């Protein structure tokens, strides 16, 4: 006899695991700051030393520091200059700072490189308590139609540090109904998934203001199920260091999606952002 699986218990366990991920070494509350390094001798908040781009064709950054500062890369204390490389599998891909923070390279295009600073004992990590989510409901597992988009369409995505939108290619379109009204969301790609970043009538009221996201494997198409119970908060909902993206106009739903994650909550029981 096969035991039935309680979807509510499965959802609670998912939220527990997400909470553990959030407070992990590379979880969003451990993110201290991130800056593109575009000119020589640049300071990056949260990171000691001076940072510079490498010559064209090299992936990573150059740091300049004296031994007394205490930056360690590949087991050696930096005394002069050293390279921090972008390859995460390279032993020189992490810079260790004396306050317990770590610096790693990030790039969207392997042309411009940013230094990201992480610390699991950051102020945000010390404030974070848990994720608050709507109760699981079968009503929010919806039938949808998923279509690949290949016509070159783009959506404009902006963030609070730079209000000038950036056009991102649309890779999929999803249509579904809520209370008999047709709804449409457009996806950009995230690794091997379609990423649907949306706001709805709960955003800024009973859920985080900049919205949430749902993801579907990119090998799916046609008739699919979309489970809004697993709509996830964006990394920017956990720390002001995160880049707070706003969804494209096409993905701003006027109906409430009373499902999924709502807020990151601090130790006083108050939403962190």
C-alpha positions as a printed NumPy array, in Angstrom:
array([[  0.   ,   0.   ,   0.   ],
       [  1.399,   3.385,  -1.007],
       [  1.214,   6.13 ,   1.597],
       [ -0.32 ,   9.348,   0.338],
       [  1.882,  12.444,   0.299],
       [  0.5  ,  15.456,   2.152],
       [  1.104,  18.459,  -0.168],
       [  0.828,  20.857,   2.78 ],
       [  3.61 ,  19.049,   4.623],
       [  5.707,  18.981,   1.435],
       [  5.213,  22.717,   1.041],
       [  6.152,  23.396,   4.679],
       [  9.344,  21.381,   4.204],
       [ 10.112,  23.335,   1.041],
       [  9.795,  26.632,   2.942],
       [ 12.026,  25.252,   5.719],
       [ 14.692,  24.275,   3.18 ],
       [ 14.409,  27.646,   1.453],
       [ 14.92 ,  29.343,   4.829],
       [ 18.124,  27.339,   5.361],
       [ 19.321,  28.246,   1.876],
       [ 18.64 ,  31.958,   2.487],
       [ 20.859,  31.996,   5.577],
       [ 23.591,  29.881,   3.934],
       [ 27.107,  30.913,   2.915],
       [ 25.91 ,  32.135,  -0.495],
       [ 22.326,  32.797,   0.516],
       [ 20.875,  36.267,  -0.151],
       [ 21.146,  37.512,   3.458],
       [ 24.893,  36.827,   3.264],
       [ 25.256,  39.197,   0.32 ],
       [ 27.059,  42.34 ,   1.502],
       [ 27.634,  44.269,  -1.73 ],
       [ 28.483,  44.017,  -5.403],
       [ 30.179,  46.532,  -7.675],
       [ 31.295,  46.447, -11.29 ],
       [ 34.964,  47.392, -11.459],
       [ 35.437,  49.54 , -14.548],
       [ 38.48 ,  51.679, -13.714],
       [ 41.861,  51.153, -12.038],
       [ 42.25 ,  51.541,  -8.293],
       [ 38.542,  51.298,  -7.464],
       [ 37.233,  50.77 ,  -3.925],
       [ 34.388,  48.304,  -3.414],
       [ 32.137,  48.658,  -0.331],
       [ 32.775,  45.819,   2.109],
       [ 36.073,  44.792,   0.49 ],
       [ 39.56 ,  45.972,   1.48 ],
       [ 42.179,  46.861,  -1.1  ],
       [ 41.993,  48.591,  -4.468],
       [ 40.431,  46.77 ,  -7.421],
       [ 41.108,  47.111, -11.14 ],
       [ 40.026,  45.446, -14.379],
       [ 42.393,  42.918, -15.922],
       [ 43.703,  43.439, -19.465],
       [ 41.149,  42.75 , -22.199],
       [ 40.672,  39.038, -22.744],
       [ 41.393,  38.07 , -19.126],
       [ 38.438,  37.115, -16.941],
       [ 38.591,  38.483, -13.427],
       [ 39.957,  41.42 , -11.44 ],
       [ 43.262,  42.652, -10.05 ],
       [ 43.57 ,  43.612,  -6.374],
       [ 46.278,  45.774,  -4.84 ],
       [ 46.915,  45.574,  -1.095],
       [ 49.685,  45.405,   1.487],
       [ 50.199,  42.264,   3.562],
       [ 48.99 ,  44.114,   6.672],
       [ 45.477,  44.339,   5.172],
       [ 45.17 ,  40.548,   5.274],
       [ 43.6  ,  39.56 ,   1.93 ],
       [ 44.273,  35.898,   1.099],
       [ 43.919,  34.422,  -2.421],
       [ 44.863,  30.829,  -3.245],
       [ 46.484,  30.417,   0.181],
       [ 48.779,  33.425,  -0.198],
       [ 48.488,  36.774,   1.574],
       [ 48.357,  39.55 ,  -1.025],
       [ 51.362,  41.853,  -0.728],
       [ 51.366,  44.016,  -3.83 ],
       [ 48.996,  42.801,  -6.539],
       [ 47.168,  39.539,  -7.239],
       [ 44.567,  38.229,  -9.666],
       [ 41.114,  37.082,  -8.606],
       [ 39.853,  34.91 , -11.456],
       [ 36.284,  34.444, -12.66 ],
       [ 36.431,  30.641, -13.005],
       [ 34.644,  29.269,  -9.884],
       [ 36.638,  26.023, -10.141],
       [ 40.   ,  27.817,  -9.974],
       [ 41.756,  27.946,  -6.563],
       [ 42.26 ,  31.706,  -7.05 ],
       [ 38.534,  32.388,  -7.474],
       [ 37.84 ,  33.407,  -3.83 ],
       [ 39.4  ,  36.289,  -1.912],
       [ 39.278,  35.846,   1.87 ],
       [ 39.035,  39.061,   3.891],
       [ 40.085,  39.414,   7.563],
       [ 36.532,  40.133,   8.822],
       [ 35.255,  36.772,   7.565],
       [ 33.849,  38.077,   4.285],
       [ 34.68 ,  36.518,   0.926],
       [ 34.98 ,  38.147,  -2.481],
       [ 34.056,  36.41 ,  -5.742],
       [ 33.739,  37.519,  -9.361],
       [ 30.4  ,  37.929, -11.135],
       [ 29.738,  38.733, -14.788],
       [ 26.684,  38.76 , -17.036],
       [ 28.66 ,  38.69 , -20.284],
       [ 32.254,  37.656, -19.42 ],
       [ 33.33 ,  41.145, -20.514],
       [ 32.472,  43.348, -17.537],
       [ 33.339,  41.961, -14.111],
       [ 31.96 ,  42.763, -10.674],
       [ 33.275,  41.949,  -7.226],
       [ 30.631,  40.411,  -4.974],
       [ 31.2  ,  40.401,  -1.204],
       [ 29.56 ,  37.697,   0.943],
       [ 29.488,  37.18 ,   4.708],
       [ 27.159,  34.713,   6.505],
       [ 27.503,  36.911,   9.607],
       [ 26.365,  40.085,   7.849],
       [ 23.933,  42.48 ,   9.516],
       [ 21.145,  41.129,   7.3  ],
       [ 21.969,  37.525,   8.211],
       [ 21.846,  38.398,  11.912],
       [ 18.424,  40.03 ,  11.502],
       [ 16.835,  37.285,   9.373],
       [ 14.491,  34.82 ,  11.089],
       [ 12.395,  32.963,   8.507],
       [ 10.349,  33.067,   5.328],
       [  6.672,  33.859,   5.605],
       [  4.452,  32.207,   3.01 ],
       [  0.787,  31.895,   2.146],
       [ -0.772,  28.578,   3.168],
       [ -0.635,  25.906,   0.478],
       [ -3.823,  25.626,  -1.589],
       [ -4.727,  23.387,  -4.513],
       [ -6.589,  26.382,  -5.965],
       [ -3.248,  27.88 ,  -6.999],
       [ -2.122,  24.967,  -9.15 ],
       [ -3.352,  26.266, -12.488],
       [ -3.588,  24.852, -15.975],
       [ -1.606,  26.954, -18.415],
       [ -0.456,  27.093, -22.011],
       [  3.281,  27.533, -22.514],
       [  4.731,  28.64 , -25.841],
       [  8.341,  29.23 , -26.847],
       [  8.984,  32.742, -28.194],
       [ 11.485,  32.999, -31.048],
       [ 10.511,  36.244, -32.81 ],
       [ 13.112,  38.462, -31.13 ],
       [ 10.659,  40.071, -28.72 ],
       [ 12.183,  41.73 , -25.663],
       [ 10.933,  43.058, -22.33 ],
       [ 12.322,  46.073, -20.492],
       [ 13.657,  45.367, -17.009],
       [ 14.864,  48.138, -14.675],
       [ 16.266,  48.202, -11.154],
       [ 16.373,  50.812,  -8.41 ],
       [ 20.077,  51.69 ,  -8.837],
       [ 19.678,  52.35 , -12.55 ],
       [ 16.156,  53.295, -13.691],
       [ 17.143,  53.041, -17.36 ],
       [ 15.54 ,  49.754, -18.505],
       [ 17.597,  46.968, -20.043],
       [ 15.983,  44.946, -22.828],
       [ 16.083,  41.228, -22.14 ],
       [ 15.039,  38.619, -24.73 ],
       [ 11.713,  36.9  , -24.151],
       [ 12.007,  33.123, -24.401],
       [  8.483,  31.973, -23.512],
       [  4.891,  33.11 , -23.062],
       [  2.457,  31.559, -20.583],
       [ -1.323,  32.055, -20.627],
       [ -3.763,  30.952, -17.939],
       [ -6.988,  32.018, -16.264],
       [ -7.842,  33.302, -12.8  ],
       [-11.539,  33.462, -11.962],
       [-12.348,  33.244, -15.667],
       [-10.109,  36.171, -16.657],
       [ -7.236,  35.523, -19.074],
       [ -3.723,  36.279, -17.79 ],
       [ -0.375,  36.362, -19.591],
       [  3.206,  36.249, -18.332],
       [  6.448,  36.461, -20.316],
       [  9.645,  34.642, -19.363],
       [ 13.338,  35.351, -19.567],
       [ 15.826,  32.508, -19.256],
       [ 17.463,  31.513, -15.972],
       [ 19.926,  28.656, -16.523],
       [ 17.804,  25.745, -17.821],
       [ 14.475,  27.259, -16.764],
       [ 11.936,  29.816, -17.904],
       [ 11.77 ,  32.566, -15.284],
       [  8.482,  34.46 , -14.86 ],
       [  9.025,  37.537, -12.663],
       [  5.694,  39.14 , -11.782],
       [  3.883,  41.475,  -9.465],
       [  0.208,  41.123,  -8.559],
       [ -2.426,  42.809,  -6.416],
       [ -0.765,  41.509,  -3.216],
       [  2.61 ,  43.124,  -4.063],
       [  3.471,  45.878,  -1.614],
       [  0.559,  44.886,   0.614],
       [  0.547,  41.265,   1.715],
       [  3.683,  40.259,  -0.204],
       [  7.002,  41.848,  -1.139],
       [  6.601,  44.929,  -3.318],
       [  9.007,  44.103,  -6.154],
       [  7.276,  40.843,  -6.865],
       [  8.099,  37.163,  -6.967],
       [  8.995,  34.577,  -9.578],
       [  7.929,  31.152, -10.745],
       [ 10.108,  28.925, -12.902],
       [  9.346,  26.12 , -15.333],
       [ 11.882,  23.774, -16.962],
       [ 12.72 ,  25.093, -20.422],
       [ 12.101,  21.687, -22.012],
       [  8.363,  21.965, -21.322],
       [  5.793,  23.359, -23.749],
       [  2.104,  23.158, -24.575],
       [ -0.272,  22.259, -21.751],
       [  1.468,  22.625, -18.38 ],
       [  0.622,  23.181, -14.716],
       [  1.88 ,  26.276, -12.955],
       [  2.062,  26.005,  -9.164],
       [  1.99 ,  29.454,  -7.591],
       [  2.364,  27.854,  -4.148],
       [  6.071,  27.777,  -4.997],
       [  6.356,  31.392,  -6.16 ],
       [  9.66 ,  32.582,  -4.698],
       [ 10.885,  35.889,  -3.328],
       [ 13.621,  37.691,  -5.232],
       [ 17.121,  37.938,  -3.712],
       [ 16.602,  41.7  ,  -3.259],
       [ 13.808,  41.029,  -0.731],
       [ 16.376,  39.942,   1.863],
       [ 18.941,  42.756,   1.812],
       [ 19.293,  46.325,   0.576],
       [ 22.565,  45.217,  -0.985],
       [ 20.617,  43.245,  -3.574],
       [ 19.648,  44.803,  -6.895],
       [ 15.894,  45.38 ,  -6.713],
       [ 14.539,  44.56 , -10.155],
       [ 11.088,  45.591, -11.269],
       [  9.188,  43.229, -13.551],
       [  8.335,  44.258, -17.108],
       [  5.016,  46.038, -17.58 ],
       [  3.652,  42.93 , -19.314],
       [  4.076,  40.905, -16.091],
       [  2.247,  43.214, -13.682],
       [ -0.942,  41.328, -12.914],
       [ -3.945,  43.169, -11.49 ],
       [ -5.34 ,  40.102,  -9.743],
       [ -4.091,  38.866,  -6.352],
       [ -1.889,  35.746,  -6.289],
       [ -2.446,  34.643,  -2.693],
       [  0.112,  31.868,  -2.869],
       [  3.837,  31.375,  -2.462],
       [  6.398,  33.249,  -0.412],
       [  5.335,  36.583,   1.057],
       [  8.156,  38.221,   3.048],
       [ 11.54 ,  37.674,   4.627],
       [ 10.816,  38.213,   8.32 ],
       [ 13.261,  39.481,  10.948],
       [ 13.686,  38.317,  14.554],
       [ 10.996,  40.755,  15.695],
       [  8.471,  39.248,  13.281],
       [  8.568,  42.24 ,  10.925],
       [  9.179,  42.068,   7.135],
       [ 12.827,  42.979,   6.521],
       [ 11.984,  45.012,   3.382]])
